[in-house]
Amino acid sequence: MEARELVSVEENSKIEEFRTGDTVRVGIKVREGERERIQDFQGVVIRNRKGDSDGSFTVRRVSFEGGVKRTFH
């Protein structure tokens, strides 16, 4: 069973369309013990796969002289 079948997913109208090559900032919810905070991940979109229910995009940023890639579903 897919997670999207269990939880209703609504599109957020506040998110603008973006393409490969655009710089984006994504807020990620991070949990450390009992604390929870939002951590920003800012970088350049290097891949954007659009899908009706399972789209994803990959963002790359340079951190401490090394490249870091993260894919968001």
CHARMM internal coordinates of N, CA and C (Angstrom, degrees):
IC EDIT
DIST 1 N 1 CA 1.4398
DIST 1 CA 1 C 1.5318
ANGL 1 N 1 CA 1 C 108.98
DIST 1 C 2 N 1.3081
ANGL 1 CA 1 C 2 N 115.96
DIHE 1 N 1 CA 1 C 2 N 134.55
DIST 2 N 2 CA 1.4566
ANGL 1 C 2 N 2 CA 122.48
DIHE 1 CA 1 C 2 N 2 CA -179.90
DIST 2 CA 2 C 1.5257
ANGL 2 N 2 CA 2 C 110.60
DIHE 1 C 2 N 2 CA 2 C -79.35
DIST 2 C 3 N 1.3300
ANGL 2 CA 2 C 3 N 116.06
DIHE 2 N 2 CA 2 C 3 N 148.02
DIST 3 N 3 CA 1.4619
ANGL 2 C 3 N 3 CA 120.62
DIHE 2 CA 2 C 3 N 3 CA 178.52
DIST 3 CA 3 C 1.5210
ANGL 3 N 3 CA 3 C 111.18
DIHE 2 C 3 N 3 CA 3 C -63.62
DIST 3 C 4 N 1.3305
ANGL 3 CA 3 C 4 N 117.39
DIHE 3 N 3 CA 3 C 4 N -33.83
DIST 4 N 4 CA 1.4644
ANGL 3 C 4 N 4 CA 120.46
DIHE 3 CA 3 C 4 N 4 CA -179.30
DIST 4 CA 4 C 1.5308
ANGL 4 N 4 CA 4 C 112.05
DIHE 3 C 4 N 4 CA 4 C -68.58
DIST 4 C 5 N 1.3215
ANGL 4 CA 4 C 5 N 117.05
DIHE 4 N 4 CA 4 C 5 N -18.36
DIST 5 N 5 CA 1.4520
ANGL 4 C 5 N 5 CA 120.01
DIHE 4 CA 4 C 5 N 5 CA 176.05
DIST 5 CA 5 C 1.5263
ANGL 5 N 5 CA 5 C 110.88
DIHE 4 C 5 N 5 CA 5 C -77.30
DIST 5 C 6 N 1.3265
ANGL 5 CA 5 C 6 N 116.57
DIHE 5 N 5 CA 5 C 6 N -26.78
DIST 6 N 6 CA 1.4592
ANGL 5 C 6 N 6 CA 121.29
DIHE 5 CA 5 C 6 N 6 CA -178.14
DIST 6 CA 6 C 1.5298
ANGL 6 N 6 CA 6 C 112.94
DIHE 5 C 6 N 6 CA 6 C -86.00
DIST 6 C 7 N 1.3320
ANGL 6 CA 6 C 7 N 116.56
DIHE 6 N 6 CA 6 C 7 N -30.97
DIST 7 N 7 CA 1.4561
ANGL 6 C 7 N 7 CA 121.47
DIHE 6 CA 6 C 7 N 7 CA -175.92
DIST 7 CA 7 C 1.5182
ANGL 7 N 7 CA 7 C 108.76
DIHE 6 C 7 N 7 CA 7 C -122.79
DIST 7 C 8 N 1.3223
ANGL 7 CA 7 C 8 N 116.34
DIHE 7 N 7 CA 7 C 8 N 135.22
DIST 8 N 8 CA 1.4668
ANGL 7 C 8 N 8 CA 118.87
DIHE 7 CA 7 C 8 N 8 CA 178.10
DIST 8 CA 8 C 1.5244
ANGL 8 N 8 CA 8 C 109.26
DIHE 7 C 8 N 8 CA 8 C -76.40
DIST 8 C 9 N 1.3221
ANGL 8 CA 8 C 9 N 116.48
DIHE 8 N 8 CA 8 C 9 N 133.65
DIST 9 N 9 CA 1.4516
ANGL 8 C 9 N 9 CA 122.61
DIHE 8 CA 8 C 9 N 9 CA -178.65
DIST 9 CA 9 C 1.5190
ANGL 9 N 9 CA 9 C 108.50
DIHE 8 C 9 N 9 CA 9 C -110.70
DIST 9 C 10 N 1.3340
ANGL 9 CA 9 C 10 N 115.19
DIHE 9 N 9 CA 9 C 10 N 125.85
DIST 10 N 10 CA 1.4542
ANGL 9 C 10 N 10 CA 120.33
DIHE 9 CA 9 C 10 N 10 CA 179.21
DIST 10 CA 10 C 1.5142
ANGL 10 N 10 CA 10 C 108.88
DIHE 9 C 10 N 10 CA 10 C -113.72
DIST 10 C 11 N 1.3245
ANGL 10 CA 10 C 11 N 116.34
DIHE 10 N 10 CA 10 C 11 N 140.32
DIST 11 N 11 CA 1.4551
ANGL 10 C 11 N 11 CA 119.73
DIHE 10 CA 10 C 11 N 11 CA 177.00
DIST 11 CA 11 C 1.5086
ANGL 11 N 11 CA 11 C 109.59
DIHE 10 C 11 N 11 CA 11 C -73.04
DIST 11 C 12 N 1.3312
ANGL 11 CA 11 C 12 N 116.11
DIHE 11 N 11 CA 11 C 12 N 141.77
DIST 12 N 12 CA 1.4542
ANGL 11 C 12 N 12 CA 122.08
DIHE 11 CA 11 C 12 N 12 CA 179.07
DIST 12 CA 12 C 1.5205
ANGL 12 N 12 CA 12 C 108.20
DIHE 11 C 12 N 12 CA 12 C -95.44
DIST 12 C 13 N 1.3150
ANGL 12 CA 12 C 13 N 116.37
DIHE 12 N 12 CA 12 C 13 N 115.39
DIST 13 N 13 CA 1.4670
ANGL 12 C 13 N 13 CA 120.28
DIHE 12 CA 12 C 13 N 13 CA -177.10
DIST 13 CA 13 C 1.5294
ANGL 13 N 13 CA 13 C 112.06
DIHE 12 C 13 N 13 CA 13 C -72.98
DIST 13 C 14 N 1.3257
ANGL 13 CA 13 C 14 N 118.44
DIHE 13 N 13 CA 13 C 14 N -11.44
DIST 14 N 14 CA 1.4616
ANGL 13 C 14 N 14 CA 121.86
DIHE 13 CA 13 C 14 N 14 CA 179.95
DIST 14 CA 14 C 1.5274
ANGL 14 N 14 CA 14 C 111.98
DIHE 13 C 14 N 14 CA 14 C -79.53
DIST 14 C 15 N 1.3250
ANGL 14 CA 14 C 15 N 117.84
DIHE 14 N 14 CA 14 C 15 N -15.83
DIST 15 N 15 CA 1.4546
ANGL 14 C 15 N 15 CA 121.78
DIHE 14 CA 14 C 15 N 15 CA -179.31
DIST 15 CA 15 C 1.5176
ANGL 15 N 15 CA 15 C 109.26
DIHE 14 C 15 N 15 CA 15 C -86.65
DIST 15 C 16 N 1.3169
ANGL 15 CA 15 C 16 N 115.78
DIHE 15 N 15 CA 15 C 16 N 122.02
DIST 16 N 16 CA 1.4629
ANGL 15 C 16 N 16 CA 120.43
DIHE 15 CA 15 C 16 N 16 CA -179.81
DIST 16 CA 16 C 1.5220
ANGL 16 N 16 CA 16 C 110.18
DIHE 15 C 16 N 16 CA 16 C -80.71
DIST 16 C 17 N 1.3266
ANGL 16 CA 16 C 17 N 116.05
DIHE 16 N 16 CA 16 C 17 N 159.22
DIST 17 N 17 CA 1.4619
ANGL 16 C 17 N 17 CA 121.15
DIHE 16 CA 16 C 17 N 17 CA 175.36
DIST 17 CA 17 C 1.5294
ANGL 17 N 17 CA 17 C 108.81
DIHE 16 C 17 N 17 CA 17 C -66.15
DIST 17 C 18 N 1.3178
ANGL 17 CA 17 C 18 N 117.15
DIHE 17 N 17 CA 17 C 18 N 142.28
DIST 18 N 18 CA 1.4616
ANGL 17 C 18 N 18 CA 121.11
DIHE 17 CA 17 C 18 N 18 CA 176.82
DIST 18 CA 18 C 1.5119
ANGL 18 N 18 CA 18 C 108.64
DIHE 17 C 18 N 18 CA 18 C -138.06
DIST 18 C 19 N 1.3404
ANGL 18 CA 18 C 19 N 114.78
DIHE 18 N 18 CA 18 C 19 N 157.51
DIST 19 N 19 CA 1.4561
ANGL 18 C 19 N 19 CA 121.53
DIHE 18 CA 18 C 19 N 19 CA -178.00
DIST 19 CA 19 C 1.5151
ANGL 19 N 19 CA 19 C 109.81
DIHE 18 C 19 N 19 CA 19 C -128.53
DIST 19 C 20 N 1.3149
ANGL 19 CA 19 C 20 N 115.79
DIHE 19 N 19 CA 19 C 20 N 172.87
DIST 20 N 20 CA 1.4540
ANGL 19 C 20 N 20 CA 121.52
DIHE 19 CA 19 C 20 N 20 CA 174.93
DIST 20 CA 20 C 1.5228
ANGL 20 N 20 CA 20 C 108.96
DIHE 19 C 20 N 20 CA 20 C -60.75
DIST 20 C 21 N 1.3271
ANGL 20 CA 20 C 21 N 116.66
DIHE 20 N 20 CA 20 C 21 N 133.27
DIST 21 N 21 CA 1.4562
ANGL 20 C 21 N 21 CA 121.85
DIHE 20 CA 20 C 21 N 21 CA -178.61
DIST 21 CA 21 C 1.5180
ANGL 21 N 21 CA 21 C 113.29
DIHE 20 C 21 N 21 CA 21 C 100.76
DIST 21 C 22 N 1.3296
ANGL 21 CA 21 C 22 N 117.85
DIHE 21 N 21 CA 21 C 22 N -15.45
DIST 22 N 22 CA 1.4603
ANGL 21 C 22 N 22 CA 121.75
DIHE 21 CA 21 C 22 N 22 CA 178.12
DIST 22 CA 22 C 1.5240
ANGL 22 N 22 CA 22 C 110.20
DIHE 21 C 22 N 22 CA 22 C -78.21
DIST 22 C 23 N 1.3142
ANGL 22 CA 22 C 23 N 116.38
DIHE 22 N 22 CA 22 C 23 N 149.47
DIST 23 N 23 CA 1.4608
ANGL 22 C 23 N 23 CA 122.00
DIHE 22 CA 22 C 23 N 23 CA 174.11
DIST 23 CA 23 C 1.5214
ANGL 23 N 23 CA 23 C 108.13
DIHE 22 C 23 N 23 CA 23 C -92.94
DIST 23 C 24 N 1.3309
ANGL 23 CA 23 C 24 N 116.08
DIHE 23 N 23 CA 23 C 24 N 129.17
DIST 24 N 24 CA 1.4597
ANGL 23 C 24 N 24 CA 121.43
DIHE 23 CA 23 C 24 N 24 CA -178.52
DIST 24 CA 24 C 1.5213
ANGL 24 N 24 CA 24 C 110.18
DIHE 23 C 24 N 24 CA 24 C -129.17
DIST 24 C 25 N 1.3219
ANGL 24 CA 24 C 25 N 115.36
DIHE 24 N 24 CA 24 C 25 N 158.03
DIST 25 N 25 CA 1.4638
ANGL 24 C 25 N 25 CA 121.73
DIHE 24 CA 24 C 25 N 25 CA 173.82
DIST 25 CA 25 C 1.5233
ANGL 25 N 25 CA 25 C 106.73
DIHE 24 C 25 N 25 CA 25 C -124.25
DIST 25 C 26 N 1.3355
ANGL 25 CA 25 C 26 N 116.26
DIHE 25 N 25 CA 25 C 26 N 122.15
DIST 26 N 26 CA 1.4601
ANGL 25 C 26 N 26 CA 122.16
DIHE 25 CA 25 C 26 N 26 CA -177.29
DIST 26 CA 26 C 1.5237
ANGL 26 N 26 CA 26 C 108.01
DIHE 25 C 26 N 26 CA 26 C -115.07
DIST 26 C 27 N 1.3174
ANGL 26 CA 26 C 27 N 116.69
DIHE 26 N 26 CA 26 C 27 N 128.54
DIST 27 N 27 CA 1.4610
ANGL 26 C 27 N 27 CA 121.53
DIHE 26 CA 26 C 27 N 27 CA 176.31
DIST 27 CA 27 C 1.5174
ANGL 27 N 27 CA 27 C 109.75
DIHE 26 C 27 N 27 CA 27 C -88.20
DIST 27 C 28 N 1.3299
ANGL 27 CA 27 C 28 N 116.07
DIHE 27 N 27 CA 27 C 28 N 125.68
DIST 28 N 28 CA 1.4633
ANGL 27 C 28 N 28 CA 121.90
DIHE 27 CA 27 C 28 N 28 CA -177.73
DIST 28 CA 28 C 1.5197
ANGL 28 N 28 CA 28 C 108.19
DIHE 27 C 28 N 28 CA 28 C -115.10
DIST 28 C 29 N 1.3257
ANGL 28 CA 28 C 29 N 116.48
DIHE 28 N 28 CA 28 C 29 N 131.05
DIST 29 N 29 CA 1.4493
ANGL 28 C 29 N 29 CA 120.30
DIHE 28 CA 28 C 29 N 29 CA 177.84
DIST 29 CA 29 C 1.5273
ANGL 29 N 29 CA 29 C 108.93
DIHE 28 C 29 N 29 CA 29 C -80.62
DIST 29 C 30 N 1.3485
ANGL 29 CA 29 C 30 N 116.56
DIHE 29 N 29 CA 29 C 30 N 119.95
DIST 30 N 30 CA 1.4627
ANGL 29 C 30 N 30 CA 122.70
DIHE 29 CA 29 C 30 N 30 CA -177.37
DIST 30 CA 30 C 1.5266
ANGL 30 N 30 CA 30 C 108.16
DIHE 29 C 30 N 30 CA 30 C -113.90
DIST 30 C 31 N 1.3097
ANGL 30 CA 30 C 31 N 115.69
DIHE 30 N 30 CA 30 C 31 N 132.43
DIST 31 N 31 CA 1.4567
ANGL 30 C 31 N 31 CA 120.43
DIHE 30 CA 30 C 31 N 31 CA 178.62
DIST 31 CA 31 C 1.5179
ANGL 31 N 31 CA 31 C 109.11
DIHE 30 C 31 N 31 CA 31 C -112.45
DIST 31 C 32 N 1.3400
ANGL 31 CA 31 C 32 N 115.77
DIHE 31 N 31 CA 31 C 32 N 124.43
DIST 32 N 32 CA 1.4621
ANGL 31 C 32 N 32 CA 122.64
DIHE 31 CA 31 C 32 N 32 CA 178.94
DIST 32 CA 32 C 1.5213
ANGL 32 N 32 CA 32 C 107.89
DIHE 31 C 32 N 32 CA 32 C -123.41
DIST 32 C 33 N 1.3114
ANGL 32 CA 32 C 33 N 115.88
DIHE 32 N 32 CA 32 C 33 N 98.99
DIST 33 N 33 CA 1.4593
ANGL 32 C 33 N 33 CA 119.54
DIHE 32 CA 32 C 33 N 33 CA -176.23
DIST 33 CA 33 C 1.5159
ANGL 33 N 33 CA 33 C 109.51
DIHE 32 C 33 N 33 CA 33 C 67.99
DIST 33 C 34 N 1.3380
ANGL 33 CA 33 C 34 N 116.34
DIHE 33 N 33 CA 33 C 34 N -119.86
DIST 34 N 34 CA 1.4578
ANGL 33 C 34 N 34 CA 120.89
DIHE 33 CA 33 C 34 N 34 CA 178.29
DIST 34 CA 34 C 1.5205
ANGL 34 N 34 CA 34 C 112.28
DIHE 33 C 34 N 34 CA 34 C -94.14
DIST 34 C 35 N 1.3339
ANGL 34 CA 34 C 35 N 117.07
DIHE 34 N 34 CA 34 C 35 N -11.04
DIST 35 N 35 CA 1.4651
ANGL 34 C 35 N 35 CA 121.55
DIHE 34 CA 34 C 35 N 35 CA -178.69
DIST 35 CA 35 C 1.5217
ANGL 35 N 35 CA 35 C 110.80
DIHE 34 C 35 N 35 CA 35 C -86.52
DIST 35 C 36 N 1.3186
ANGL 35 CA 35 C 36 N 115.48
DIHE 35 N 35 CA 35 C 36 N 150.64
DIST 36 N 36 CA 1.4510
ANGL 35 C 36 N 36 CA 121.62
DIHE 35 CA 35 C 36 N 36 CA 177.32
DIST 36 CA 36 C 1.5172
ANGL 36 N 36 CA 36 C 108.18
DIHE 35 C 36 N 36 CA 36 C -136.24
DIST 36 C 37 N 1.3425
ANGL 36 CA 36 C 37 N 116.79
DIHE 36 N 36 CA 36 C 37 N 135.40
DIST 37 N 37 CA 1.4593
ANGL 36 C 37 N 37 CA 120.60
DIHE 36 CA 36 C 37 N 37 CA -178.88
DIST 37 CA 37 C 1.5193
ANGL 37 N 37 CA 37 C 109.39
DIHE 36 C 37 N 37 CA 37 C -145.72
DIST 37 C 38 N 1.3375
ANGL 37 CA 37 C 38 N 115.85
DIHE 37 N 37 CA 37 C 38 N 168.32
DIST 38 N 38 CA 1.4546
ANGL 37 C 38 N 38 CA 122.56
DIHE 37 CA 37 C 38 N 38 CA 177.29
DIST 38 CA 38 C 1.5267
ANGL 38 N 38 CA 38 C 108.12
DIHE 37 C 38 N 38 CA 38 C -104.40
DIST 38 C 39 N 1.3327
ANGL 38 CA 38 C 39 N 116.84
DIHE 38 N 38 CA 38 C 39 N 127.14
DIST 39 N 39 CA 1.4632
ANGL 38 C 39 N 39 CA 122.28
DIHE 38 CA 38 C 39 N 39 CA 178.14
DIST 39 CA 39 C 1.5187
ANGL 39 N 39 CA 39 C 108.12
DIHE 38 C 39 N 39 CA 39 C -116.32
DIST 39 C 40 N 1.3380
ANGL 39 CA 39 C 40 N 116.73
DIHE 39 N 39 CA 39 C 40 N 129.19
DIST 40 N 40 CA 1.4566
ANGL 39 C 40 N 40 CA 121.15
DIHE 39 CA 39 C 40 N 40 CA -179.78
DIST 40 CA 40 C 1.5224
ANGL 40 N 40 CA 40 C 110.78
DIHE 39 C 40 N 40 CA 40 C -83.73
DIST 40 C 41 N 1.3222
ANGL 40 CA 40 C 41 N 115.39
DIHE 40 N 40 CA 40 C 41 N 139.54
DIST 41 N 41 CA 1.4661
ANGL 40 C 41 N 41 CA 123.14
DIHE 40 CA 40 C 41 N 41 CA 174.48
DIST 41 CA 41 C 1.5169
ANGL 41 N 41 CA 41 C 105.66
DIHE 40 C 41 N 41 CA 41 C -122.97
DIST 41 C 42 N 1.3305
ANGL 41 CA 41 C 42 N 116.99
DIHE 41 N 41 CA 41 C 42 N 107.38
DIST 42 N 42 CA 1.4661
ANGL 41 C 42 N 42 CA 121.71
DIHE 41 CA 41 C 42 N 42 CA -176.91
DIST 42 CA 42 C 1.5119
ANGL 42 N 42 CA 42 C 109.53
DIHE 41 C 42 N 42 CA 42 C -112.76
DIST 42 C 43 N 1.3344
ANGL 42 CA 42 C 43 N 115.20
DIHE 42 N 42 CA 42 C 43 N 133.89
DIST 43 N 43 CA 1.4503
ANGL 42 C 43 N 43 CA 120.06
DIHE 42 CA 42 C 43 N 43 CA 179.04
DIST 43 CA 43 C 1.5199
ANGL 43 N 43 CA 43 C 111.07
DIHE 42 C 43 N 43 CA 43 C -174.52
DIST 43 C 44 N 1.3222
ANGL 43 CA 43 C 44 N 114.81
DIHE 43 N 43 CA 43 C 44 N -167.79
DIST 44 N 44 CA 1.4659
ANGL 43 C 44 N 44 CA 122.17
DIHE 43 CA 43 C 44 N 44 CA -177.14
DIST 44 CA 44 C 1.5205
ANGL 44 N 44 CA 44 C 109.31
DIHE 43 C 44 N 44 CA 44 C -99.70
DIST 44 C 45 N 1.3269
ANGL 44 CA 44 C 45 N 116.27
DIHE 44 N 44 CA 44 C 45 N 133.97
DIST 45 N 45 CA 1.4647
ANGL 44 C 45 N 45 CA 121.23
DIHE 44 CA 44 C 45 N 45 CA 177.58
DIST 45 CA 45 C 1.5247
ANGL 45 N 45 CA 45 C 108.01
DIHE 44 C 45 N 45 CA 45 C -71.79
DIST 45 C 46 N 1.3345
ANGL 45 CA 45 C 46 N 116.52
DIHE 45 N 45 CA 45 C 46 N 122.36
DIST 46 N 46 CA 1.4650
ANGL 45 C 46 N 46 CA 119.87
DIHE 45 CA 45 C 46 N 46 CA 179.66
DIST 46 CA 46 C 1.5203
ANGL 46 N 46 CA 46 C 111.77
DIHE 45 C 46 N 46 CA 46 C -108.59
DIST 46 C 47 N 1.3378
ANGL 46 CA 46 C 47 N 116.87
DIHE 46 N 46 CA 46 C 47 N -11.42
DIST 47 N 47 CA 1.4608
ANGL 46 C 47 N 47 CA 120.48
DIHE 46 CA 46 C 47 N 47 CA 179.21
DIST 47 CA 47 C 1.5246
ANGL 47 N 47 CA 47 C 108.20
DIHE 46 C 47 N 47 CA 47 C -155.93
DIST 47 C 48 N 1.3242
ANGL 47 CA 47 C 48 N 115.59
DIHE 47 N 47 CA 47 C 48 N 136.46
DIST 48 N 48 CA 1.4556
ANGL 47 C 48 N 48 CA 120.48
DIHE 47 CA 47 C 48 N 48 CA -179.62
DIST 48 CA 48 C 1.5234
ANGL 48 N 48 CA 48 C 108.25
DIHE 47 C 48 N 48 CA 48 C -139.14
DIST 48 C 49 N 1.3058
ANGL 48 CA 48 C 49 N 116.44
DIHE 48 N 48 CA 48 C 49 N 108.74
DIST 49 N 49 CA 1.4637
ANGL 48 C 49 N 49 CA 121.56
DIHE 48 CA 48 C 49 N 49 CA 178.92
DIST 49 CA 49 C 1.5114
ANGL 49 N 49 CA 49 C 108.25
DIHE 48 C 49 N 49 CA 49 C -108.95
DIST 49 C 50 N 1.3120
ANGL 49 CA 49 C 50 N 115.29
DIHE 49 N 49 CA 49 C 50 N 112.95
DIST 50 N 50 CA 1.4578
ANGL 49 C 50 N 50 CA 119.81
DIHE 49 CA 49 C 50 N 50 CA 179.88
DIST 50 CA 50 C 1.5177
ANGL 50 N 50 CA 50 C 108.97
DIHE 49 C 50 N 50 CA 50 C -92.02
DIST 50 C 51 N 1.3099
ANGL 50 CA 50 C 51 N 114.53
DIHE 50 N 50 CA 50 C 51 N 136.73
DIST 51 N 51 CA 1.4520
ANGL 50 C 51 N 51 CA 120.87
DIHE 50 CA 50 C 51 N 51 CA 176.42
DIST 51 CA 51 C 1.5123
ANGL 51 N 51 CA 51 C 108.50
DIHE 50 C 51 N 51 CA 51 C -147.92
DIST 51 C 52 N 1.3211
ANGL 51 CA 51 C 52 N 115.94
DIHE 51 N 51 CA 51 C 52 N 155.36
DIST 52 N 52 CA 1.4525
ANGL 51 C 52 N 52 CA 118.03
DIHE 51 CA 51 C 52 N 52 CA -177.53
DIST 52 CA 52 C 1.5254
ANGL 52 N 52 CA 52 C 112.05
DIHE 51 C 52 N 52 CA 52 C -66.10
DIST 52 C 53 N 1.3212
ANGL 52 CA 52 C 53 N 118.04
DIHE 52 N 52 CA 52 C 53 N -35.70
DIST 53 N 53 CA 1.4631
ANGL 52 C 53 N 53 CA 118.94
DIHE 52 CA 52 C 53 N 53 CA -179.08
DIST 53 CA 53 C 1.5213
ANGL 53 N 53 CA 53 C 113.68
DIHE 52 C 53 N 53 CA 53 C -125.01
DIST 53 C 54 N 1.3213
ANGL 53 CA 53 C 54 N 117.84
DIHE 53 N 53 CA 53 C 54 N -15.94
DIST 54 N 54 CA 1.4587
ANGL 53 C 54 N 54 CA 118.28
DIHE 53 CA 53 C 54 N 54 CA -175.18
DIST 54 CA 54 C 1.5293
ANGL 54 N 54 CA 54 C 112.39
DIHE 53 C 54 N 54 CA 54 C -137.46
DIST 54 C 55 N 1.3153
ANGL 54 CA 54 C 55 N 117.17
DIHE 54 N 54 CA 54 C 55 N 50.50
DIST 55 N 55 CA 1.4576
ANGL 54 C 55 N 55 CA 120.80
DIHE 54 CA 54 C 55 N 55 CA 177.64
DIST 55 CA 55 C 1.5282
ANGL 55 N 55 CA 55 C 110.41
DIHE 54 C 55 N 55 CA 55 C -73.66
DIST 55 C 56 N 1.3170
ANGL 55 CA 55 C 56 N 116.82
DIHE 55 N 55 CA 55 C 56 N 155.74
DIST 56 N 56 CA 1.4530
ANGL 55 C 56 N 56 CA 120.89
DIHE 55 CA 55 C 56 N 56 CA 177.89
DIST 56 CA 56 C 1.5306
ANGL 56 N 56 CA 56 C 109.13
DIHE 55 C 56 N 56 CA 56 C -149.51
DIST 56 C 57 N 1.3259
ANGL 56 CA 56 C 57 N 115.19
DIHE 56 N 56 CA 56 C 57 N 160.95
DIST 57 N 57 CA 1.4597
ANGL 56 C 57 N 57 CA 119.81
DIHE 56 CA 56 C 57 N 57 CA 175.40
DIST 57 CA 57 C 1.5207
ANGL 57 N 57 CA 57 C 108.69
DIHE 56 C 57 N 57 CA 57 C -145.71
DIST 57 C 58 N 1.3313
ANGL 57 CA 57 C 58 N 115.94
DIHE 57 N 57 CA 57 C 58 N 152.68
DIST 58 N 58 CA 1.4600
ANGL 57 C 58 N 58 CA 122.35
DIHE 57 CA 57 C 58 N 58 CA -178.53
DIST 58 CA 58 C 1.5157
ANGL 58 N 58 CA 58 C 108.76
DIHE 57 C 58 N 58 CA 58 C -117.09
DIST 58 C 59 N 1.3357
ANGL 58 CA 58 C 59 N 115.01
DIHE 58 N 58 CA 58 C 59 N 133.82
DIST 59 N 59 CA 1.4613
ANGL 58 C 59 N 59 CA 122.20
DIHE 58 CA 58 C 59 N 59 CA -178.90
DIST 59 CA 59 C 1.5235
ANGL 59 N 59 CA 59 C 108.03
DIHE 58 C 59 N 59 CA 59 C -118.89
DIST 59 C 60 N 1.3405
ANGL 59 CA 59 C 60 N 116.29
DIHE 59 N 59 CA 59 C 60 N 138.44
DIST 60 N 60 CA 1.4575
ANGL 59 C 60 N 60 CA 121.85
DIHE 59 CA 59 C 60 N 60 CA 179.47
DIST 60 CA 60 C 1.5177
ANGL 60 N 60 CA 60 C 108.87
DIHE 59 C 60 N 60 CA 60 C -121.74
DIST 60 C 61 N 1.3273
ANGL 60 CA 60 C 61 N 115.21
DIHE 60 N 60 CA 60 C 61 N 135.90
DIST 61 N 61 CA 1.4602
ANGL 60 C 61 N 61 CA 120.11
DIHE 60 CA 60 C 61 N 61 CA 175.03
DIST 61 CA 61 C 1.5223
ANGL 61 N 61 CA 61 C 108.59
DIHE 60 C 61 N 61 CA 61 C -138.35
DIST 61 C 62 N 1.3188
ANGL 61 CA 61 C 62 N 115.62
DIHE 61 N 61 CA 61 C 62 N 159.32
DIST 62 N 62 CA 1.4568
ANGL 61 C 62 N 62 CA 121.35
DIHE 61 CA 61 C 62 N 62 CA 177.59
DIST 62 CA 62 C 1.5214
ANGL 62 N 62 CA 62 C 107.50
DIHE 61 C 62 N 62 CA 62 C -99.47
DIST 62 C 63 N 1.3333
ANGL 62 CA 62 C 63 N 116.48
DIHE 62 N 62 CA 62 C 63 N 125.06
DIST 63 N 63 CA 1.4514
ANGL 62 C 63 N 63 CA 122.09
DIHE 62 CA 62 C 63 N 63 CA -178.76
DIST 63 CA 63 C 1.5240
ANGL 63 N 63 CA 63 C 108.51
DIHE 62 C 63 N 63 CA 63 C -134.37
DIST 63 C 64 N 1.3240
ANGL 63 CA 63 C 64 N 116.29
DIHE 63 N 63 CA 63 C 64 N 120.18
DIST 64 N 64 CA 1.4664
ANGL 63 C 64 N 64 CA 121.89
DIHE 63 CA 63 C 64 N 64 CA -179.98
DIST 64 CA 64 C 1.5223
ANGL 64 N 64 CA 64 C 111.38
DIHE 63 C 64 N 64 CA 64 C 53.07
DIST 64 C 65 N 1.3263
ANGL 64 CA 64 C 65 N 116.43
DIHE 64 N 64 CA 64 C 65 N 49.97
DIST 65 N 65 CA 1.4685
ANGL 64 C 65 N 65 CA 125.59
DIHE 64 CA 64 C 65 N 65 CA 176.70
DIST 65 CA 65 C 1.5308
ANGL 65 N 65 CA 65 C 113.59
DIHE 64 C 65 N 65 CA 65 C 63.75
DIST 65 C 66 N 1.3071
ANGL 65 CA 65 C 66 N 117.56
DIHE 65 N 65 CA 65 C 66 N 19.52
DIST 66 N 66 CA 1.4627
ANGL 65 C 66 N 66 CA 121.23
DIHE 65 CA 65 C 66 N 66 CA 177.51
DIST 66 CA 66 C 1.5222
ANGL 66 N 66 CA 66 C 109.29
DIHE 65 C 66 N 66 CA 66 C -135.26
DIST 66 C 67 N 1.3075
ANGL 66 CA 66 C 67 N 116.50
DIHE 66 N 66 CA 66 C 67 N 150.38
DIST 67 N 67 CA 1.4576
ANGL 66 C 67 N 67 CA 121.09
DIHE 66 CA 66 C 67 N 67 CA 179.94
DIST 67 CA 67 C 1.5139
ANGL 67 N 67 CA 67 C 111.04
DIHE 66 C 67 N 67 CA 67 C -85.32
DIST 67 C 68 N 1.3284
ANGL 67 CA 67 C 68 N 116.26
DIHE 67 N 67 CA 67 C 68 N 138.18
DIST 68 N 68 CA 1.4546
ANGL 67 C 68 N 68 CA 122.86
DIHE 67 CA 67 C 68 N 68 CA 177.84
DIST 68 CA 68 C 1.5231
ANGL 68 N 68 CA 68 C 107.52
DIHE 67 C 68 N 68 CA 68 C -124.42
DIST 68 C 69 N 1.3437
ANGL 68 CA 68 C 69 N 117.25
DIHE 68 N 68 CA 68 C 69 N 127.57
DIST 69 N 69 CA 1.4567
ANGL 68 C 69 N 69 CA 121.79
DIHE 68 CA 68 C 69 N 69 CA 178.49
DIST 69 CA 69 C 1.5190
ANGL 69 N 69 CA 69 C 108.20
DIHE 68 C 69 N 69 CA 69 C -115.00
DIST 69 C 70 N 1.3342
ANGL 69 CA 69 C 70 N 115.00
DIHE 69 N 69 CA 69 C 70 N 142.45
DIST 70 N 70 CA 1.4537
ANGL 69 C 70 N 70 CA 119.71
DIHE 69 CA 69 C 70 N 70 CA 176.83
DIST 70 CA 70 C 1.5187
ANGL 70 N 70 CA 70 C 108.45
DIHE 69 C 70 N 70 CA 70 C -141.54
DIST 70 C 71 N 1.3334
ANGL 70 CA 70 C 71 N 115.56
DIHE 70 N 70 CA 70 C 71 N 133.48
DIST 71 N 71 CA 1.4592
ANGL 70 C 71 N 71 CA 120.78
DIHE 70 CA 70 C 71 N 71 CA 179.77
DIST 71 CA 71 C 1.5234
ANGL 71 N 71 CA 71 C 108.65
DIHE 70 C 71 N 71 CA 71 C -104.69
DIST 71 C 72 N 1.3292
ANGL 71 CA 71 C 72 N 115.59
DIHE 71 N 71 CA 71 C 72 N 133.65
DIST 72 N 72 CA 1.4538
ANGL 71 C 72 N 72 CA 123.01
DIHE 71 CA 71 C 72 N 72 CA 179.84
DIST 72 CA 72 C 1.5176
ANGL 72 N 72 CA 72 C 108.98
DIHE 71 C 72 N 72 CA 72 C -112.62
DIST 72 C 73 N 1.3153
ANGL 72 CA 72 C 73 N 116.57
DIHE 72 N 72 CA 72 C 73 N 134.45
DIST 73 N 73 CA 1.4741
ANGL 72 C 73 N 73 CA 122.46
DIHE 72 CA 72 C 73 N 73 CA -178.91
DIST 73 CA 73 C 1.5022
ANGL 73 N 73 CA 73 C 109.33
DIHE 72 C 73 N 73 CA 73 C -107.50
END
COOR INIT
IC SEED 1 N 1 CA 1 C
IC BUILD
